[in-house]
Amino acid sequence: MSADVTAEVLDFMSRYREAWDRLDLDAVTACYTTPTCVAHLSGVSRLADEEAKRDYFGQRLDALRSQGPHRWDALDVDVQPAGRTGAVYAVRWVCRRADGSLIEEFGDTYLLAREHGRWLVLADVVHPA
């Protein structure tokens, strides 16, 4: 069972990464529950509704858009299933421009849950890589 959950989570997070690569606000926000919470290096963002999610992630995507073409890589991935409906996904994200120069690198830990057959991010904790 845990192998199935791990494979599902890896597939979900691959699609999540691709949404960031495409700068696709709708796809990124659809990966998160409403409400959701993001703990980042400067504090905690409590995103109570769809507008708050769009504002928060839209600002992040706009900052990336200003960097030009880029690609996210998921390194040091660890998936810990929690039964059939939950998981913790830890990763080191590295974002690089098309020329290979670094845009940003950080650690991230996600609390995930499966609802109605699909995985969603309940909470997201950003930390130093």
Beta strands, then each sheet from edge to edge (+ up, - down):
strand 1: 32-40
strand 2: 43-47
strand 3: 70-82
strand 4: 86-97
strand 5: 102-115
strand 6: 118-127
sheet 1: 2+ 1- 6- 5+ 4- 3+
end
